[in-house]
Amino acid sequence: MSDLLGCDNIKPMVQDKVQLTKPKTVLRRQRVQSQQKQAEFYFSDGFIPNLPDEGPMRYCRDDVEKYELKKLRRGDYFPELVLDLHGLTQNEAKQEILAMFKECKKTQIQCCCIVHGVSGGTLKTRTPYWISQYPELLAFHQAPLEWGGQGALLVLLDNEPDENAKID
């Protein structure tokens, strides 16, 4: 290039651009807020589904056979993922449940277990209300004793691969 201009001592210009980035704490706070908004989208505290008052905690979507509940109760489904909510606040529990459901969808896990504890606390009473709002939920039932009994729920999700989806 310098041969064309006739100047051999031309030097490239030094750029004085400054990259402005947000501090990591601001980015982390924004990520946590967006996760909370996503969790609140699925898990509203104002929603109260029609769940049984007597017997074990159970729920089955209208378009799912009731036999699936019996299979959950008997332990025919083996949970591939277990989430323990002990020590979490309500918002943290919502986020963790949503994250577990997303992981189940990503890895096509159909059955998972949520351990909420046996005390009559908020997590035990609210967890069934939250998970019954999830669109991919087929059914849930109180877990058999080997998976936590009264302190846990076995959850059955609709995470089967789509037959019309492209396989790469």
PyMOL CGO cylinders between C-alpha atoms (Angstrom):
from pymol import cmd
from pymol.cgo import CYLINDER

trace = [
    CYLINDER, 0.00, 0.00, 0.00, 2.83, 2.37, 0.86, 0.3, 1, 1, 1, 1, 1, 1,
    CYLINDER, 2.83, 2.37, 0.86, 4.33, 1.74, -2.59, 0.3, 1, 1, 1, 1, 1, 1,
    CYLINDER, 4.33, 1.74, -2.59, 1.20, 3.12, -4.21, 0.3, 1, 1, 1, 1, 1, 1,
    CYLINDER, 1.20, 3.12, -4.21, 1.23, 6.28, -2.10, 0.3, 1, 1, 1, 1, 1, 1,
    CYLINDER, 1.23, 6.28, -2.10, 4.93, 6.81, -2.28, 0.3, 1, 1, 1, 1, 1, 1,
    CYLINDER, 4.93, 6.81, -2.28, 5.39, 7.03, 1.48, 0.3, 1, 1, 1, 1, 1, 1,
    CYLINDER, 5.39, 7.03, 1.48, 7.37, 4.31, 3.21, 0.3, 1, 1, 1, 1, 1, 1,
    CYLINDER, 7.37, 4.31, 3.21, 7.09, 5.68, 6.73, 0.3, 1, 1, 1, 1, 1, 1,
    CYLINDER, 7.09, 5.68, 6.73, 3.31, 5.50, 7.18, 0.3, 1, 1, 1, 1, 1, 1,
    CYLINDER, 3.31, 5.50, 7.18, 2.33, 3.79, 10.45, 0.3, 1, 1, 1, 1, 1, 1,
    CYLINDER, 2.33, 3.79, 10.45, -1.07, 2.40, 11.29, 0.3, 1, 1, 1, 1, 1, 1,
    CYLINDER, -1.07, 2.40, 11.29, -3.19, 4.56, 13.55, 0.3, 1, 1, 1, 1, 1, 1,
    CYLINDER, -3.19, 4.56, 13.55, -3.59, 3.38, 17.15, 0.3, 1, 1, 1, 1, 1, 1,
    CYLINDER, -3.59, 3.38, 17.15, -7.22, 2.95, 18.19, 0.3, 1, 1, 1, 1, 1, 1,
    CYLINDER, -7.22, 2.95, 18.19, -8.34, 4.50, 21.45, 0.3, 1, 1, 1, 1, 1, 1,
    CYLINDER, -8.34, 4.50, 21.45, -11.64, 2.66, 21.85, 0.3, 1, 1, 1, 1, 1, 1,
    CYLINDER, -11.64, 2.66, 21.85, -12.82, 1.83, 25.32, 0.3, 1, 1, 1, 1, 1, 1,
    CYLINDER, -12.82, 1.83, 25.32, -14.98, -1.24, 25.86, 0.3, 1, 1, 1, 1, 1, 1,
    CYLINDER, -14.98, -1.24, 25.86, -17.68, -0.41, 28.39, 0.3, 1, 1, 1, 1, 1, 1,
    CYLINDER, -17.68, -0.41, 28.39, -19.08, -3.43, 30.22, 0.3, 1, 1, 1, 1, 1, 1,
    CYLINDER, -19.08, -3.43, 30.22, -21.37, -3.71, 33.15, 0.3, 1, 1, 1, 1, 1, 1,
    CYLINDER, -21.37, -3.71, 33.15, -19.85, -4.92, 36.40, 0.3, 1, 1, 1, 1, 1, 1,
    CYLINDER, -19.85, -4.92, 36.40, -20.35, -8.63, 37.12, 0.3, 1, 1, 1, 1, 1, 1,
    CYLINDER, -20.35, -8.63, 37.12, -22.51, -7.89, 40.15, 0.3, 1, 1, 1, 1, 1, 1,
    CYLINDER, -22.51, -7.89, 40.15, -25.01, -5.97, 38.00, 0.3, 1, 1, 1, 1, 1, 1,
    CYLINDER, -25.01, -5.97, 38.00, -25.10, -8.78, 35.44, 0.3, 1, 1, 1, 1, 1, 1,
    CYLINDER, -25.10, -8.78, 35.44, -25.57, -11.38, 38.17, 0.3, 1, 1, 1, 1, 1, 1,
    CYLINDER, -25.57, -11.38, 38.17, -28.40, -9.36, 39.75, 0.3, 1, 1, 1, 1, 1, 1,
    CYLINDER, -28.40, -9.36, 39.75, -30.13, -9.01, 36.36, 0.3, 1, 1, 1, 1, 1, 1,
    CYLINDER, -30.13, -9.01, 36.36, -29.82, -12.76, 35.73, 0.3, 1, 1, 1, 1, 1, 1,
    CYLINDER, -29.82, -12.76, 35.73, -31.33, -13.57, 39.15, 0.3, 1, 1, 1, 1, 1, 1,
    CYLINDER, -31.33, -13.57, 39.15, -34.21, -11.15, 38.53, 0.3, 1, 1, 1, 1, 1, 1,
    CYLINDER, -34.21, -11.15, 38.53, -34.94, -12.68, 35.12, 0.3, 1, 1, 1, 1, 1, 1,
    CYLINDER, -34.94, -12.68, 35.12, -34.89, -16.17, 36.65, 0.3, 1, 1, 1, 1, 1, 1,
    CYLINDER, -34.89, -16.17, 36.65, -37.34, -15.03, 39.32, 0.3, 1, 1, 1, 1, 1, 1,
    CYLINDER, -37.34, -15.03, 39.32, -39.64, -13.60, 36.64, 0.3, 1, 1, 1, 1, 1, 1,
    CYLINDER, -39.64, -13.60, 36.64, -39.49, -16.90, 34.73, 0.3, 1, 1, 1, 1, 1, 1,
    CYLINDER, -39.49, -16.90, 34.73, -40.26, -18.86, 37.90, 0.3, 1, 1, 1, 1, 1, 1,
    CYLINDER, -40.26, -18.86, 37.90, -43.18, -16.59, 38.71, 0.3, 1, 1, 1, 1, 1, 1,
    CYLINDER, -43.18, -16.59, 38.71, -44.53, -17.11, 35.19, 0.3, 1, 1, 1, 1, 1, 1,
    CYLINDER, -44.53, -17.11, 35.19, -45.15, -20.78, 35.83, 0.3, 1, 1, 1, 1, 1, 1,
    CYLINDER, -45.15, -20.78, 35.83, -45.57, -20.80, 39.59, 0.3, 1, 1, 1, 1, 1, 1,
    CYLINDER, -45.57, -20.80, 39.59, -48.11, -18.30, 40.84, 0.3, 1, 1, 1, 1, 1, 1,
    CYLINDER, -48.11, -18.30, 40.84, -48.93, -18.25, 44.54, 0.3, 1, 1, 1, 1, 1, 1,
    CYLINDER, -48.93, -18.25, 44.54, -52.50, -17.20, 43.81, 0.3, 1, 1, 1, 1, 1, 1,
    CYLINDER, -52.50, -17.20, 43.81, -53.39, -20.35, 41.82, 0.3, 1, 1, 1, 1, 1, 1,
    CYLINDER, -53.39, -20.35, 41.82, -55.16, -23.08, 43.81, 0.3, 1, 1, 1, 1, 1, 1,
    CYLINDER, -55.16, -23.08, 43.81, -55.84, -26.28, 41.84, 0.3, 1, 1, 1, 1, 1, 1,
    CYLINDER, -55.84, -26.28, 41.84, -58.49, -28.83, 42.69, 0.3, 1, 1, 1, 1, 1, 1,
    CYLINDER, -58.49, -28.83, 42.69, -56.40, -31.27, 44.75, 0.3, 1, 1, 1, 1, 1, 1,
    CYLINDER, -56.40, -31.27, 44.75, -57.77, -33.96, 47.07, 0.3, 1, 1, 1, 1, 1, 1,
    CYLINDER, -57.77, -33.96, 47.07, -58.21, -33.11, 50.76, 0.3, 1, 1, 1, 1, 1, 1,
    CYLINDER, -58.21, -33.11, 50.76, -58.00, -36.72, 51.92, 0.3, 1, 1, 1, 1, 1, 1,
    CYLINDER, -58.00, -36.72, 51.92, -55.48, -39.44, 51.21, 0.3, 1, 1, 1, 1, 1, 1,
    CYLINDER, -55.48, -39.44, 51.21, -52.08, -39.00, 49.61, 0.3, 1, 1, 1, 1, 1, 1,
    CYLINDER, -52.08, -39.00, 49.61, -51.30, -35.88, 47.59, 0.3, 1, 1, 1, 1, 1, 1,
    CYLINDER, -51.30, -35.88, 47.59, -51.98, -36.61, 43.92, 0.3, 1, 1, 1, 1, 1, 1,
    CYLINDER, -51.98, -36.61, 43.92, -52.89, -34.90, 40.66, 0.3, 1, 1, 1, 1, 1, 1,
    CYLINDER, -52.89, -34.90, 40.66, -53.56, -36.09, 37.14, 0.3, 1, 1, 1, 1, 1, 1,
    CYLINDER, -53.56, -36.09, 37.14, -54.17, -33.92, 34.11, 0.3, 1, 1, 1, 1, 1, 1,
    CYLINDER, -54.17, -33.92, 34.11, -57.58, -34.41, 32.47, 0.3, 1, 1, 1, 1, 1, 1,
    CYLINDER, -57.58, -34.41, 32.47, -56.21, -35.92, 29.24, 0.3, 1, 1, 1, 1, 1, 1,
    CYLINDER, -56.21, -35.92, 29.24, -54.01, -38.47, 31.08, 0.3, 1, 1, 1, 1, 1, 1,
    CYLINDER, -54.01, -38.47, 31.08, -55.24, -41.92, 32.12, 0.3, 1, 1, 1, 1, 1, 1,
    CYLINDER, -55.24, -41.92, 32.12, -55.77, -42.40, 35.86, 0.3, 1, 1, 1, 1, 1, 1,
    CYLINDER, -55.77, -42.40, 35.86, -53.73, -45.59, 35.59, 0.3, 1, 1, 1, 1, 1, 1,
    CYLINDER, -53.73, -45.59, 35.59, -50.61, -43.40, 35.44, 0.3, 1, 1, 1, 1, 1, 1,
    CYLINDER, -50.61, -43.40, 35.44, -51.34, -42.27, 39.01, 0.3, 1, 1, 1, 1, 1, 1,
    CYLINDER, -51.34, -42.27, 39.01, -51.52, -45.89, 40.12, 0.3, 1, 1, 1, 1, 1, 1,
    CYLINDER, -51.52, -45.89, 40.12, -48.19, -46.61, 38.45, 0.3, 1, 1, 1, 1, 1, 1,
    CYLINDER, -48.19, -46.61, 38.45, -46.63, -43.62, 40.23, 0.3, 1, 1, 1, 1, 1, 1,
    CYLINDER, -46.63, -43.62, 40.23, -48.05, -44.77, 43.59, 0.3, 1, 1, 1, 1, 1, 1,
    CYLINDER, -48.05, -44.77, 43.59, -46.77, -48.33, 43.14, 0.3, 1, 1, 1, 1, 1, 1,
    CYLINDER, -46.77, -48.33, 43.14, -43.31, -47.11, 42.19, 0.3, 1, 1, 1, 1, 1, 1,
    CYLINDER, -43.31, -47.11, 42.19, -43.36, -48.41, 38.61, 0.3, 1, 1, 1, 1, 1, 1,
    CYLINDER, -43.36, -48.41, 38.61, -41.67, -45.20, 37.50, 0.3, 1, 1, 1, 1, 1, 1,
    CYLINDER, -41.67, -45.20, 37.50, -38.07, -44.73, 38.57, 0.3, 1, 1, 1, 1, 1, 1,
    CYLINDER, -38.07, -44.73, 38.57, -37.09, -41.07, 39.13, 0.3, 1, 1, 1, 1, 1, 1,
    CYLINDER, -37.09, -41.07, 39.13, -33.95, -40.20, 37.21, 0.3, 1, 1, 1, 1, 1, 1,
    CYLINDER, -33.95, -40.20, 37.21, -33.54, -36.83, 38.93, 0.3, 1, 1, 1, 1, 1, 1,
    CYLINDER, -33.54, -36.83, 38.93, -34.15, -35.91, 42.58, 0.3, 1, 1, 1, 1, 1, 1,
    CYLINDER, -34.15, -35.91, 42.58, -34.49, -32.36, 43.91, 0.3, 1, 1, 1, 1, 1, 1,
    CYLINDER, -34.49, -32.36, 43.91, -34.23, -31.65, 47.64, 0.3, 1, 1, 1, 1, 1, 1,
    CYLINDER, -34.23, -31.65, 47.64, -35.88, -28.39, 48.71, 0.3, 1, 1, 1, 1, 1, 1,
    CYLINDER, -35.88, -28.39, 48.71, -34.77, -28.50, 52.37, 0.3, 1, 1, 1, 1, 1, 1,
    CYLINDER, -34.77, -28.50, 52.37, -33.45, -25.13, 53.55, 0.3, 1, 1, 1, 1, 1, 1,
    CYLINDER, -33.45, -25.13, 53.55, -34.70, -23.14, 50.56, 0.3, 1, 1, 1, 1, 1, 1,
    CYLINDER, -34.70, -23.14, 50.56, -36.99, -20.12, 50.60, 0.3, 1, 1, 1, 1, 1, 1,
    CYLINDER, -36.99, -20.12, 50.60, -40.17, -20.10, 48.50, 0.3, 1, 1, 1, 1, 1, 1,
    CYLINDER, -40.17, -20.10, 48.50, -38.60, -18.13, 45.65, 0.3, 1, 1, 1, 1, 1, 1,
    CYLINDER, -38.60, -18.13, 45.65, -35.49, -20.30, 45.65, 0.3, 1, 1, 1, 1, 1, 1,
    CYLINDER, -35.49, -20.30, 45.65, -37.67, -23.42, 45.64, 0.3, 1, 1, 1, 1, 1, 1,
    CYLINDER, -37.67, -23.42, 45.64, -39.67, -22.12, 42.66, 0.3, 1, 1, 1, 1, 1, 1,
    CYLINDER, -39.67, -22.12, 42.66, -36.46, -21.39, 40.75, 0.3, 1, 1, 1, 1, 1, 1,
    CYLINDER, -36.46, -21.39, 40.75, -35.00, -24.80, 41.53, 0.3, 1, 1, 1, 1, 1, 1,
    CYLINDER, -35.00, -24.80, 41.53, -38.18, -26.62, 40.51, 0.3, 1, 1, 1, 1, 1, 1,
    CYLINDER, -38.18, -26.62, 40.51, -38.33, -24.72, 37.24, 0.3, 1, 1, 1, 1, 1, 1,
    CYLINDER, -38.33, -24.72, 37.24, -34.63, -25.38, 36.59, 0.3, 1, 1, 1, 1, 1, 1,
    CYLINDER, -34.63, -25.38, 36.59, -35.17, -29.10, 37.25, 0.3, 1, 1, 1, 1, 1, 1,
    CYLINDER, -35.17, -29.10, 37.25, -38.14, -29.20, 34.87, 0.3, 1, 1, 1, 1, 1, 1,
    CYLINDER, -38.14, -29.20, 34.87, -36.10, -27.47, 32.17, 0.3, 1, 1, 1, 1, 1, 1,
    CYLINDER, -36.10, -27.47, 32.17, -33.25, -29.95, 32.69, 0.3, 1, 1, 1, 1, 1, 1,
    CYLINDER, -33.25, -29.95, 32.69, -35.73, -32.83, 32.47, 0.3, 1, 1, 1, 1, 1, 1,
    CYLINDER, -35.73, -32.83, 32.47, -37.04, -31.44, 29.20, 0.3, 1, 1, 1, 1, 1, 1,
    CYLINDER, -37.04, -31.44, 29.20, -33.54, -30.94, 27.82, 0.3, 1, 1, 1, 1, 1, 1,
    CYLINDER, -33.54, -30.94, 27.82, -32.42, -34.48, 28.70, 0.3, 1, 1, 1, 1, 1, 1,
    CYLINDER, -32.42, -34.48, 28.70, -35.87, -36.05, 28.03, 0.3, 1, 1, 1, 1, 1, 1,
    CYLINDER, -35.87, -36.05, 28.03, -36.32, -37.30, 31.59, 0.3, 1, 1, 1, 1, 1, 1,
    CYLINDER, -36.32, -37.30, 31.59, -39.91, -38.34, 32.15, 0.3, 1, 1, 1, 1, 1, 1,
    CYLINDER, -39.91, -38.34, 32.15, -40.00, -39.00, 35.91, 0.3, 1, 1, 1, 1, 1, 1,
    CYLINDER, -40.00, -39.00, 35.91, -38.38, -36.97, 38.70, 0.3, 1, 1, 1, 1, 1, 1,
    CYLINDER, -38.38, -36.97, 38.70, -38.75, -36.65, 42.46, 0.3, 1, 1, 1, 1, 1, 1,
    CYLINDER, -38.75, -36.65, 42.46, -39.16, -33.49, 44.53, 0.3, 1, 1, 1, 1, 1, 1,
    CYLINDER, -39.16, -33.49, 44.53, -38.35, -33.84, 48.23, 0.3, 1, 1, 1, 1, 1, 1,
    CYLINDER, -38.35, -33.84, 48.23, -40.11, -31.08, 50.19, 0.3, 1, 1, 1, 1, 1, 1,
    CYLINDER, -40.11, -31.08, 50.19, -40.01, -32.52, 53.71, 0.3, 1, 1, 1, 1, 1, 1,
    CYLINDER, -40.01, -32.52, 53.71, -42.57, -34.05, 56.04, 0.3, 1, 1, 1, 1, 1, 1,
    CYLINDER, -42.57, -34.05, 56.04, -43.26, -31.07, 58.28, 0.3, 1, 1, 1, 1, 1, 1,
    CYLINDER, -43.26, -31.07, 58.28, -46.44, -29.13, 57.59, 0.3, 1, 1, 1, 1, 1, 1,
    CYLINDER, -46.44, -29.13, 57.59, -44.44, -26.13, 56.43, 0.3, 1, 1, 1, 1, 1, 1,
    CYLINDER, -44.44, -26.13, 56.43, -44.94, -23.85, 53.48, 0.3, 1, 1, 1, 1, 1, 1,
    CYLINDER, -44.94, -23.85, 53.48, -42.91, -25.91, 51.02, 0.3, 1, 1, 1, 1, 1, 1,
    CYLINDER, -42.91, -25.91, 51.02, -44.95, -29.05, 51.68, 0.3, 1, 1, 1, 1, 1, 1,
    CYLINDER, -44.95, -29.05, 51.68, -48.25, -27.24, 51.16, 0.3, 1, 1, 1, 1, 1, 1,
    CYLINDER, -48.25, -27.24, 51.16, -47.24, -24.97, 48.25, 0.3, 1, 1, 1, 1, 1, 1,
    CYLINDER, -47.24, -24.97, 48.25, -45.12, -27.36, 46.15, 0.3, 1, 1, 1, 1, 1, 1,
    CYLINDER, -45.12, -27.36, 46.15, -48.12, -29.29, 44.74, 0.3, 1, 1, 1, 1, 1, 1,
    CYLINDER, -48.12, -29.29, 44.74, -49.80, -25.98, 43.83, 0.3, 1, 1, 1, 1, 1, 1,
    CYLINDER, -49.80, -25.98, 43.83, -46.71, -24.76, 42.01, 0.3, 1, 1, 1, 1, 1, 1,
    CYLINDER, -46.71, -24.76, 42.01, -45.96, -27.90, 40.01, 0.3, 1, 1, 1, 1, 1, 1,
    CYLINDER, -45.96, -27.90, 40.01, -49.60, -28.40, 38.98, 0.3, 1, 1, 1, 1, 1, 1,
    CYLINDER, -49.60, -28.40, 38.98, -49.27, -25.16, 36.96, 0.3, 1, 1, 1, 1, 1, 1,
    CYLINDER, -49.27, -25.16, 36.96, -46.42, -26.49, 34.80, 0.3, 1, 1, 1, 1, 1, 1,
    CYLINDER, -46.42, -26.49, 34.80, -47.67, -27.04, 31.23, 0.3, 1, 1, 1, 1, 1, 1,
    CYLINDER, -47.67, -27.04, 31.23, -45.67, -30.23, 30.62, 0.3, 1, 1, 1, 1, 1, 1,
    CYLINDER, -45.67, -30.23, 30.62, -46.91, -31.94, 33.82, 0.3, 1, 1, 1, 1, 1, 1,
    CYLINDER, -46.91, -31.94, 33.82, -48.86, -35.16, 33.30, 0.3, 1, 1, 1, 1, 1, 1,
    CYLINDER, -48.86, -35.16, 33.30, -49.31, -36.28, 36.90, 0.3, 1, 1, 1, 1, 1, 1,
    CYLINDER, -49.31, -36.28, 36.90, -47.77, -36.37, 40.36, 0.3, 1, 1, 1, 1, 1, 1,
    CYLINDER, -47.77, -36.37, 40.36, -48.30, -38.57, 43.39, 0.3, 1, 1, 1, 1, 1, 1,
    CYLINDER, -48.30, -38.57, 43.39, -46.92, -38.83, 46.89, 0.3, 1, 1, 1, 1, 1, 1,
    CYLINDER, -46.92, -38.83, 46.89, -43.71, -40.81, 46.57, 0.3, 1, 1, 1, 1, 1, 1,
    CYLINDER, -43.71, -40.81, 46.57, -43.32, -44.41, 47.77, 0.3, 1, 1, 1, 1, 1, 1,
    CYLINDER, -43.32, -44.41, 47.77, -41.35, -44.87, 51.00, 0.3, 1, 1, 1, 1, 1, 1,
    CYLINDER, -41.35, -44.87, 51.00, -38.05, -45.57, 49.20, 0.3, 1, 1, 1, 1, 1, 1,
    CYLINDER, -38.05, -45.57, 49.20, -38.24, -42.11, 47.58, 0.3, 1, 1, 1, 1, 1, 1,
    CYLINDER, -38.24, -42.11, 47.58, -39.37, -40.10, 50.59, 0.3, 1, 1, 1, 1, 1, 1,
    CYLINDER, -39.37, -40.10, 50.59, -42.96, -41.11, 51.35, 0.3, 1, 1, 1, 1, 1, 1,
    CYLINDER, -42.96, -41.11, 51.35, -45.03, -38.20, 52.68, 0.3, 1, 1, 1, 1, 1, 1,
    CYLINDER, -45.03, -38.20, 52.68, -42.06, -35.85, 52.32, 0.3, 1, 1, 1, 1, 1, 1,
    CYLINDER, -42.06, -35.85, 52.32, -41.71, -36.19, 48.55, 0.3, 1, 1, 1, 1, 1, 1,
    CYLINDER, -41.71, -36.19, 48.55, -43.63, -36.17, 45.27, 0.3, 1, 1, 1, 1, 1, 1,
    CYLINDER, -43.63, -36.17, 45.27, -42.99, -38.29, 42.19, 0.3, 1, 1, 1, 1, 1, 1,
    CYLINDER, -42.99, -38.29, 42.19, -43.59, -36.15, 39.13, 0.3, 1, 1, 1, 1, 1, 1,
    CYLINDER, -43.59, -36.15, 39.13, -44.41, -37.45, 35.65, 0.3, 1, 1, 1, 1, 1, 1,
    CYLINDER, -44.41, -37.45, 35.65, -43.61, -35.05, 32.80, 0.3, 1, 1, 1, 1, 1, 1,
    CYLINDER, -43.61, -35.05, 32.80, -44.46, -35.07, 29.11, 0.3, 1, 1, 1, 1, 1, 1,
    CYLINDER, -44.46, -35.07, 29.11, -40.89, -34.97, 27.81, 0.3, 1, 1, 1, 1, 1, 1,
    CYLINDER, -40.89, -34.97, 27.81, -41.11, -37.55, 25.05, 0.3, 1, 1, 1, 1, 1, 1,
    CYLINDER, -41.11, -37.55, 25.05, -39.26, -36.56, 21.87, 0.3, 1, 1, 1, 1, 1, 1,
    CYLINDER, -39.26, -36.56, 21.87, -41.50, -35.09, 19.20, 0.3, 1, 1, 1, 1, 1, 1,
    CYLINDER, -41.50, -35.09, 19.20, -42.00, -37.54, 16.34, 0.3, 1, 1, 1, 1, 1, 1,
    CYLINDER, -42.00, -37.54, 16.34, -42.06, -34.74, 13.78, 0.3, 1, 1, 1, 1, 1, 1,
    CYLINDER, -42.06, -34.74, 13.78, -38.89, -33.10, 15.11, 0.3, 1, 1, 1, 1, 1, 1,
    CYLINDER, -38.89, -33.10, 15.11, -35.76, -33.16, 12.99, 0.3, 1, 1, 1, 1, 1, 1,
    CYLINDER, -35.76, -33.16, 12.99, -32.95, -35.39, 14.17, 0.3, 1, 1, 1, 1, 1, 1,
    CYLINDER, -32.95, -35.39, 14.17, -29.54, -33.85, 13.52, 0.3, 1, 1, 1, 1, 1, 1,
]
cmd.load_cgo(trace, "trace")
